[in-house]
Every structure is written in C-alpha cells, then in structure tokens.
C-alpha cells in the first residue's frame, strides 16, 4: 500500500509572488517555503488554474523538508 499523500496548497498573486502555502514553517516566508519545495520536490508539484498549485508529498517527506529548511538555534 502506498503511503498517504499530504497536499500542500499554494496560492499566487497576479505578479507571481506566493500569497499562501500550507505546512509552512514559521521561520520562512511563503515564497521561501515555495522555493524550498520547488528545489527539493519540484517533481511533486502540479500547477492548477486560477493561480494555484499543489505539492503531493508523503508526511515523512514534508517533515524532512521542514527540518532541513528550518535553522536550529545554536
């Protein structure tokens, strides 16, 4: 059985900036989180109409990307 997928929803402004994105770590802006996901999991992205899109990842992949993208306090 394939692991359950998590959908990360993205909404864009008309100028292409990222307005909203789910599962975003608090330390990152929406556009920084979108860039991180695009660089690390771009093949999991699906563009939708109306300035929207989704990333389809497993929960483990999402947690790993969050941990990698979030700087830890020294």
C-alpha positions in Angstrom: 0.0 0.0 0.0 1.3 3.4 -1.0 1.9 5.9 1.9 -0.8 8.6 2.4 0.0 11.8 0.5 -0.1 15.2 2.0 -1.3 18.0 -0.3 0.5 21.3 0.2 -1.7 24.0 -1.4 -0.2 27.1 -2.9 -1.8 30.4 -4.0 -0.1 33.0 -6.1 -0.7 36.7 -6.6 -1.1 38.0 -10.2 2.6 39.2 -10.1 3.7 35.6 -9.4 4.6 36.0 -5.7 3.5 33.4 -3.3 0.5 34.6 -1.2 -0.3 31.4 0.8 1.2 28.0 1.2 0.2 25.3 3.7 2.6 23.4 6.0 4.9 26.4 6.1 7.5 26.6 8.9 7.0 29.8 10.8 10.7 30.8 10.2 10.1 31.0 6.4 8.1 33.4 4.3 5.5 31.8 1.9 7.8 32.4 -1.1 10.9 30.9 0.7 8.9 27.8 1.5 7.7 27.6 -2.1 11.3 27.9 -3.3 12.5 25.2 -0.9 9.8 22.8 -2.0 10.4 23.6 -5.7 14.1 23.0 -5.4 13.8 19.8 -3.3 10.5 18.3 -4.5 9.7 20.0 -7.8 8.6 16.8 -9.5 5.8 16.5 -6.9 4.3 19.9 -8.0 1.1 20.2 -10.0 0.0 23.6 -11.4 -3.7 24.3 -11.2 -5.8 27.1 -12.8 -6.5 30.4 -11.1 -3.0 31.0 -9.7 -3.0 27.8 -7.6 -0.9 24.7 -7.3 -0.3 21.7 -5.1 2.7 19.6 -4.0 1.9 15.9 -3.3 4.3 14.5 -0.8 4.3 11.9 2.0 4.1 13.1 5.6 7.7 11.9 6.1 8.9 13.9 3.2 7.1 17.1 4.4 8.6 16.7 7.9 12.1 16.1 6.5 11.8 19.2 4.3 10.6 21.3 7.2 13.5 20.1 9.4 16.0 20.8 6.6 14.6 24.3 5.9 14.3 25.4 9.5 17.5 26.7 11.1 18.1 25.4 14.6 19.1 27.6 17.4 22.8 27.2 18.5 
